[in-house]
Amino acid sequence: MKIMVVVGARPNFMKAAPVVFAIHDHNAKTSAAEKIQLVLVHTGQHYDEAMSGSFFSDLGLPKPDVHLEVGSGSHAVQTAEIMRRFETVVLEEKPDLVLVFGDVNSTVACALVTSKMSFDSNGKRPLIAHVEAGLRSFDRAMPEEINRVITDHLSDLLFVTEESGRENLRHEGIAPEKIHFVGNTMIDSLLASQEKAERSTIHEQFGLRNNANGSSGGFRRYALLTLHRPSNVDDRETFLSILQGLDELSKSHPILFSAHPRTRKRISEFGLDHFFSSNQEFGIRLLEPLGYLDFLCLTKNASLVVTDSGGIQEETTCLRVPCVTVRENTERPVTVTHGTNVIAGTNSGNIRRAVADQLRGQKQSSIPEKWDGHAAERIVKTIVQEFQQSESRFNSRKASFGAIPVANGR
């Protein structure tokens, strides 16, 4: 069996790495005839060293077999270019299954290409498997929501991270036998990387040790901030309201803001530079994008994380670090019902209140079901079983009815 694993943006790397390792473990334990041939494809949606290359090294991912080098662009341009380049790769490699992750443009683009692909007159095409299926914010203004819905309805295997994902897919009419509750591969990466992350020197770099030489005393209290969603950073009034909501926090905690290049551009365009400071004691400190291990180390030891990222809502839940989400909704409700996450919206007053409540530490939390570091193992086991059953059904159908004609243009 040949599996093509597709990654394109930073969140994909954390989700895909455990699956790649689980495939290697499967191959080490099985006969030659049952081994999985892995083809790792990087679309290049995130393409610079800080947003791509360092994550591969931090996570121990092998060099991609194929790099599409798509780069940036509008949603339409980027999606179309990924589709154009990926089609050639699929035709050359002829995988049995294409595995996609999350909700980025690479995910929906590659699922679309695969769904229309057939390699012979019998109409057989690769299976499509979607890791992190079924998550819904119910906000169609979010591009990620469109990507999720389309990918789910094209997929043959849907791997969900929490119970809400399974329920959402059932309500949308997805056949129950396609849905598999396996846990969260992003948490697999987190749990596997914690020890390495603890060896990071990022706290020393930012002066966050309680003593000068960093030999003892632990860390100073600080907060961590990430913002990248267009609805937050492309609208000046919304961006301004979020920053105003963090004003009180910045007077008691230095806030480390690891900013996407696009976000930094908006700060300058909107004239918001005065909100940021180089002072190590207080204020908001603007940082370049960080590698996975450095960011994980900062997250684990933060007093509070403020974010609009879905993945960080999950990571803080697993680490039991208080989190304030500056969005009106979340596609990951388990981080609120079981985890440490609070949805504050983007109103400055609501953000201040949520921050104050979280710093008081009154919210109870627990680790969601199956967030145990073994999700990738379940995924690979399920893929092998489902592929074998699919092959059996296809061969039986072919024997009963003969070759299935494929209409032109269909």
FENNOR-V811036 format. One record per residue. N is the residue number from 1. RES is the residue in one letter. PSI is psi in whole degrees, -180 to 180 (* if undefined). Layout:
BEGIN
{{N/RES/PSI} {N/RES/PSI}}
END
This chain:
BEGIN
{{1/M/136} {2/K/122} {3/I/128} {4/M/116} {5/V/125} {6/V/127} {7/V/157} {8/G/-32} {9/A/163} {10/R/-46} {11/P/-32} {12/N/-37} {13/F/-44} {14/M/-33} {15/K/-33} {16/A/-34} {17/A/-49} {18/P/-32} {19/V/-42} {20/V/-45} {21/F/-36} {22/A/-34} {23/I/-43} {24/H/-42} {25/D/-41} {26/H/-46} {27/N/-32} {28/A/-19} {29/K/1} {30/T/170} {31/S/164} {32/A/-38} {33/A/-24} {34/E/3} {35/K/152} {36/I/127} {37/Q/121} {38/L/131} {39/V/114} {40/L/121} {41/V/126} {42/H/118} {43/T/-22} {44/G/20} {45/Q/-45} {46/H/123} {47/Y/-13} {48/D/172} {49/E/-42} {50/A/-33} {51/M/-4} {52/S/-64} {53/G/-46} {54/S/-29} {55/F/-37} {56/F/-45} {57/S/-41} {58/D/-39} {59/L/-8} {60/G/20} {61/L/142} {62/P/162} {63/K/136} {64/P/143} {65/D/-32} {66/V/133} {67/H/114} {68/L/-21} {69/E/49} {70/V/-45} {71/G/-166} {72/S/173} {73/G/174} {74/S/167} {75/H/-46} {76/A/-47} {77/V/-48} {78/Q/-46} {79/T/-45} {80/A/-41} {81/E/-38} {82/I/-45} {83/M/-44} {84/R/-45} {85/R/-35} {86/F/-34} {87/E/-43} {88/T/-41} {89/V/-44} {90/V/-42} {91/L/-35} {92/E/-43} {93/E/-30} {94/K/61} {95/P/157} {96/D/-27} {97/L/139} {98/V/125} {99/L/121} {100/V/161} {101/F/139} {102/G/-138} {103/D/20} {104/V/171} {105/N/-35} {106/S/-37} {107/T/-53} {108/V/-36} {109/A/-47} {110/C/-32} {111/A/-41} {112/L/-47} {113/V/-48} {114/T/-37} {115/S/-22} {116/K/10} {117/M/133} {118/S/144} {119/F/-9} {120/D/177} {121/S/-11} {122/N/-5} {123/G/15} {124/K/133} {125/R/166} {126/P/148} {127/L/153} {128/I/127} {129/A/133} {130/H/115} {131/V/130} {132/E/42} {133/A/159} {134/G/-6} {135/L/136} {136/R/130} {137/S/-16} {138/F/30} {139/D/97} {140/R/-4} {141/A/-14} {142/M/121} {143/P/-34} {144/E/-33} {145/E/-41} {146/I/-45} {147/N/-41} {148/R/-50} {149/V/-48} {150/I/-47} {151/T/-43} {152/D/-41} {153/H/-8} {154/L/-15} {155/S/151} {156/D/-31} {157/L/128} {158/L/114} {159/F/116} {160/V/150} {161/T/-21} {162/E/163} {163/E/-34} {164/S/-34} {165/G/-43} {166/R/-44} {167/E/-41} {168/N/-43} {169/L/-40} {170/R/-41} {171/H/-26} {172/E/4} {173/G/14} {174/I/134} {175/A/131} {176/P/-33} {177/E/-14} {178/K/-16} {179/I/131} {180/H/118} {181/F/106} {182/V/-16} {183/G/-160} {184/N/111} {185/T/-25} {186/M/-36} {187/I/-32} {188/D/-48} {189/S/-43} {190/L/-49} {191/L/-35} {192/A/-21} {193/S/-5} {194/Q/-43} {195/E/-44} {196/K/-39} {197/A/-34} {198/E/-21} {199/R/-1} {200/S/146} {201/T/19} {202/I/-33} {203/H/-39} {204/E/-40} {205/Q/-35} {206/F/11} {207/G/38} {208/L/5} {209/R/151} {210/N/-21} {211/N/164} {212/A/-41} {213/N/-4} {214/G/15} {215/S/-22} {216/S/176} {217/G/-7} {218/G/-162} {219/F/151} {220/R/159} {221/R/132} {222/Y/164} {223/A/158} {224/L/138} {225/L/135} {226/T/137} {227/L/130} {228/H/-14} {229/R/135} {230/P/-37} {231/S/-23} {232/N/-42} {233/V/-11} {234/D/-6} {235/D/118} {236/R/-44} {237/E/-38} {238/T/-46} {239/F/-45} {240/L/-44} {241/S/-40} {242/I/-46} {243/L/-39} {244/Q/-35} {245/G/-19} {246/L/3} {247/D/-48} {248/E/-42} {249/L/-41} {250/S/-17} {251/K/-19} {252/S/-21} {253/H/132} {254/P/136} {255/I/119} {256/L/119} {257/F/98} {258/S/104} {259/A/131} {260/H/144} {261/P/-37} {262/R/-37} {263/T/-43} {264/R/-38} {265/K/-42} {266/R/-36} {267/I/-46} {268/S/-44} {269/E/-38} {270/F/-1} {271/G/40} {272/L/12} {273/D/-28} {274/H/-12} {275/F/-11} {276/F/148} {277/S/152} {278/S/2} {279/N/127} {280/Q/-14} {281/E/-48} {282/F/-180} {283/G/-178} {284/I/120} {285/R/121} {286/L/122} {287/L/157} {288/E/160} {289/P/142} {290/L/155} {291/G/168} {292/Y/-48} {293/L/-42} {294/D/-43} {295/F/-39} {296/L/-41} {297/C/-44} {298/L/-42} {299/T/-46} {300/K/-32} {301/N/7} {302/A/151} {303/S/-29} {304/L/145} {305/V/132} {306/V/128} {307/T/164} {308/D/17} {309/S/132} {310/G/-43} {311/G/-38} {312/I/-31} {313/Q/-39} {314/E/-44} {315/E/-43} {316/T/-33} {317/T/-46} {318/C/-38} {319/L/-8} {320/R/41} {321/V/130} {322/P/137} {323/C/136} {324/V/121} {325/T/121} {326/V/69} {327/R/166} {328/E/-8} {329/N/173} {330/T/143} {331/E/2} {332/R/68} {333/P/-23} {334/V/-25} {335/T/-19} {336/V/-47} {337/T/-33} {338/H/-28} {339/G/-158} {340/T/8} {341/N/142} {342/V/134} {343/I/118} {344/A/-16} {345/G/-162} {346/T/5} {347/N/131} {348/S/-41} {349/G/-42} {350/N/-37} {351/I/-45} {352/R/-45} {353/R/-42} {354/A/-42} {355/V/-47} {356/A/-44} {357/D/-44} {358/Q/-37} {359/L/-24} {360/R/-16} {361/G/38} {362/Q/-13} {363/K/128} {364/Q/147} {365/S/162} {366/S/161} {367/I/128} {368/P/158} {369/E/136} {370/K/13} {371/W/67} {372/D/6} {373/G/6} {374/H/16} {375/A/-43} {376/A/-38} {377/E/-42} {378/R/-38} {379/I/-50} {380/V/-42} {381/K/-44} {382/T/-43} {383/I/-46} {384/V/-46} {385/Q/-46} {386/E/-37} {387/F/-43} {388/Q/-42} {389/Q/-40} {390/S/-43} {391/E/-40} {392/S/-44} {393/R/-42} {394/F/-44} {395/N/-37} {396/S/-43} {397/R/-41} {398/K/-41} {399/A/-34} {400/S/-38} {401/F/-6} {402/G/-173} {403/A/138} {404/I/115} {405/P/144} {406/V/118} {407/A/146} {408/N/134} {409/G/6} {410/R/*}}
END
